[in-house]
Amino acid sequence: MGTRVINFYDNFKCLASECPNTCCRGWKISIDDKTVSNYKSEGGKEGIRLFLTTTFGKNKEVRKFFGRCANETRDGLCRLELQGRKDLMPEVCRIYPRRSIQIGEDKEVTFELSCPMTARLFLDNLDDLYLKEYKGENIDPVWIQDMFNENYYNDILAVRDKVVDYINKDISLPKVLSDLYHYFKRLYRHVLSQDIDIKTMPIFDNSHEEKNYSYSFYSMSLIDKVIMNDLSDGRFRSQDALYDFSRKYNRIFGQMTVGEADYYFDKKCKKMVEKYPELHKKYKAYLIYYMYQILYSSYESVTFYKEYLLGVVYLSILMLTDVVDYINGMDLEDKDRQVNNLNNCEKRLRHNVSIKKRISHRLDEEFTKENEGYKF
């Protein structure tokens, strides 16, 4: 079995009690079937405690108290890990922030950028992101893709290499987003019909060439609904990492028409990137990192087209956090602020299933259906 890991994998070290955004808070912590079985086998006071801190119903979760995991200590550490009882920790807690997927005999491991340490490592490696062979200790896969087809698997890896190479070219981000949108749309249809060798299909197609490319890939009307409606999930403001951002965003864009907001966002992005070229590099690197993750994980269900559209939403909101900071005079070279914006966006957008479903529905109704006349 071959294992590939993201190039900064060996540099990861949990910040433990020093973590500014601990994984013990703000999450729905699902308990896998094996851990539930271990709970049931545990006797004594510990068994009673585990029972009382587990939700009822078919899908088990760890109960939270004021947004905190029941197993978090006052020092921000996991009580079970401190006691050496990893067998009682849910699988997601044992693996996080690693994202490990197995297809056939191959395994790939990246990191979730919702972790402050991995977000910092990502920002420290914007110039060079790649997967490398790994010979260290075994890493258990969180997801195992079934129905392995070697030819299709090799096709997906070839497509991913092509896409990453294209993003790395000296091409503006708005043009990259547009070109990849048309590419994935065509790719999706050809995969379903199995009528061509998808490895040979070029990314750029003159049939959709445009003179002007905008940072406003989506209308701000769609992004506005995601920020002002979907990101609000009824939590206390003190526990909502993106509340301050959404409040400042609304103060800037709230009174604009859709056309004004689209133009204003594009204009501010251009000025911002011109002043801070590192941001253009960050956005393209985020897209590359996202491609490493989603093209591999969407192998089985052929959902890379839908996942790409979701990824551009995530990227757009990440860019908006910078635009809001830029307009408010913040230092966009502040690495701590960059880390905070990145891991909070990832935590709330990519790792909240209900929010992801709501965004997918909006894309279906307000982008895909309008632009292409059919649903996913």
Buried (B, 14 or more C-beta within 10 A) or exposed (E): EEBBBBBBBEEBEBBEEEBEBBBBBBBBBBBBEEBBEBBEEBEEEBBEBBEEBBBEEEEBBBEBEEBBBBBBBEEBBBBBBEEEBEEBBBBBBBBBBBBBBBBBEBBBBBBBBBBBBBBBBBBEBBEEBEBEEBEEEEBEBBEEBEEBEEEBBEBBBBBBEBBBEBBBEEBBBBBBBBBBBBBBBBBBEBBEEEEEEBEEBEBBEEEEEEEEBBBBBBBBBBBBBBBBEBBEEEEEEEEBBBBEBBEBBBEBBEEBEEEEBBBBBBEBBBEBBEEBEEBBBBBBBBBBBBBBBBBBBBBBEBBBBBBBBBBBBBBBBBBBBBBBBBBEEEEBEEEEBBBBBBBBBBBBBBBBEEBBEBBBEBBBEBBBEEEEEEEE
